Every structure is written in C-alpha cells, then in structure tokens.
Amino acid sequence: MTNILLAFSIPVILLTGALIWSYFIEKESRQAKKKNKK
C-alpha cells in the first residue's frame, strides 16, 4: 500500500513543482518585458 502511494505521489509532486516553477518563470519574464518597454 505504501509503495502505491509513493509511486502515485512522486509524479504528482514533480508535476505540481513544474507547474509552479513555470508560472514563476512566466511571471518574471512578463515583468522583464514590462521593464524593457517603458
């Protein structure tokens, strides 16, 4: 049972981390674009 939970939770955690990471990168790039425009 524990193995099943681990096998399921690890990809979910990685996916969530990737989504949050990409969101922050997008946010930073948007701010940079705004600064460059002025």
PyMOL commands that place a pseudoatom at each C-alpha (Angstrom):
pseudoatom trace, name=CA, resn=MET, resi=1, chain=A, elem=C, hetatm=0, pos=[0.000, 0.000, 0.000]
pseudoatom trace, name=CA, resn=THR, resi=2, chain=A, elem=C, hetatm=0, pos=[2.797, 2.423, 0.886]
pseudoatom trace, name=CA, resn=ASN, resi=3, chain=A, elem=C, hetatm=0, pos=[4.577, 1.648, -2.380]
pseudoatom trace, name=CA, resn=ILE, resi=4, chain=A, elem=C, hetatm=0, pos=[1.429, 2.504, -4.371]
pseudoatom trace, name=CA, resn=LEU, resi=5, chain=A, elem=C, hetatm=0, pos=[1.090, 5.828, -2.540]
pseudoatom trace, name=CA, resn=LEU, resi=6, chain=A, elem=C, hetatm=0, pos=[4.751, 6.665, -3.182]
pseudoatom trace, name=CA, resn=ALA, resi=7, chain=A, elem=C, hetatm=0, pos=[4.517, 5.697, -6.853]
pseudoatom trace, name=CA, resn=PHE, resi=8, chain=A, elem=C, hetatm=0, pos=[1.477, 7.970, -7.216]
pseudoatom trace, name=CA, resn=SER, resi=9, chain=A, elem=C, hetatm=0, pos=[2.587, 10.918, -5.074]
pseudoatom trace, name=CA, resn=ILE, resi=10, chain=A, elem=C, hetatm=0, pos=[6.087, 11.383, -6.550]
pseudoatom trace, name=CA, resn=PRO, resi=11, chain=A, elem=C, hetatm=0, pos=[4.894, 12.192, -10.136]
pseudoatom trace, name=CA, resn=VAL, resi=12, chain=A, elem=C, hetatm=0, pos=[2.145, 14.424, -8.736]
pseudoatom trace, name=CA, resn=ILE, resi=13, chain=A, elem=C, hetatm=0, pos=[4.656, 16.375, -6.618]
pseudoatom trace, name=CA, resn=LEU, resi=14, chain=A, elem=C, hetatm=0, pos=[7.010, 16.713, -9.596]
pseudoatom trace, name=CA, resn=LEU, resi=15, chain=A, elem=C, hetatm=0, pos=[4.162, 17.883, -11.835]
pseudoatom trace, name=CA, resn=THR, resi=16, chain=A, elem=C, hetatm=0, pos=[2.990, 20.438, -9.263]
pseudoatom trace, name=CA, resn=GLY, resi=17, chain=A, elem=C, hetatm=0, pos=[6.543, 21.691, -8.812]
pseudoatom trace, name=CA, resn=ALA, resi=18, chain=A, elem=C, hetatm=0, pos=[6.979, 22.026, -12.568]
pseudoatom trace, name=CA, resn=LEU, resi=19, chain=A, elem=C, hetatm=0, pos=[3.722, 23.994, -12.890]
pseudoatom trace, name=CA, resn=ILE, resi=20, chain=A, elem=C, hetatm=0, pos=[4.668, 26.375, -10.057]
pseudoatom trace, name=CA, resn=TRP, resi=21, chain=A, elem=C, hetatm=0, pos=[8.204, 26.766, -11.485]
pseudoatom trace, name=CA, resn=SER, resi=22, chain=A, elem=C, hetatm=0, pos=[6.921, 27.571, -14.993]
pseudoatom trace, name=CA, resn=TYR, resi=23, chain=A, elem=C, hetatm=0, pos=[4.382, 30.020, -13.511]
pseudoatom trace, name=CA, resn=PHE, resi=24, chain=A, elem=C, hetatm=0, pos=[7.120, 31.919, -11.661]
pseudoatom trace, name=CA, resn=ILE, resi=25, chain=A, elem=C, hetatm=0, pos=[9.361, 31.981, -14.761]
pseudoatom trace, name=CA, resn=GLU, resi=26, chain=A, elem=C, hetatm=0, pos=[6.464, 33.361, -16.822]
pseudoatom trace, name=CA, resn=LYS, resi=27, chain=A, elem=C, hetatm=0, pos=[5.788, 35.998, -14.147]
pseudoatom trace, name=CA, resn=GLU, resi=28, chain=A, elem=C, hetatm=0, pos=[9.455, 37.062, -14.122]
pseudoatom trace, name=CA, resn=SER, resi=29, chain=A, elem=C, hetatm=0, pos=[9.664, 37.210, -17.926]
pseudoatom trace, name=CA, resn=ARG, resi=30, chain=A, elem=C, hetatm=0, pos=[6.486, 39.335, -18.055]
pseudoatom trace, name=CA, resn=GLN, resi=31, chain=A, elem=C, hetatm=0, pos=[7.974, 41.804, -15.557]
pseudoatom trace, name=CA, resn=ALA, resi=32, chain=A, elem=C, hetatm=0, pos=[11.192, 41.943, -17.596]
pseudoatom trace, name=CA, resn=LYS, resi=33, chain=A, elem=C, hetatm=0, pos=[9.204, 42.669, -20.759]
pseudoatom trace, name=CA, resn=LYS, resi=34, chain=A, elem=C, hetatm=0, pos=[7.348, 45.486, -18.986]
pseudoatom trace, name=CA, resn=LYS, resi=35, chain=A, elem=C, hetatm=0, pos=[10.643, 46.984, -17.787]
pseudoatom trace, name=CA, resn=ASN, resi=36, chain=A, elem=C, hetatm=0, pos=[12.122, 46.826, -21.296]
pseudoatom trace, name=CA, resn=LYS, resi=37, chain=A, elem=C, hetatm=0, pos=[9.094, 48.577, -22.832]
pseudoatom trace, name=CA, resn=LYS, resi=38, chain=A, elem=C, hetatm=0, pos=[8.874, 51.641, -20.520]
for i in range(1, 38): cmd.bond("trace and resi %d" % i, "trace and resi %d" % (i + 1))
show_as sticks, trace
zoom trace
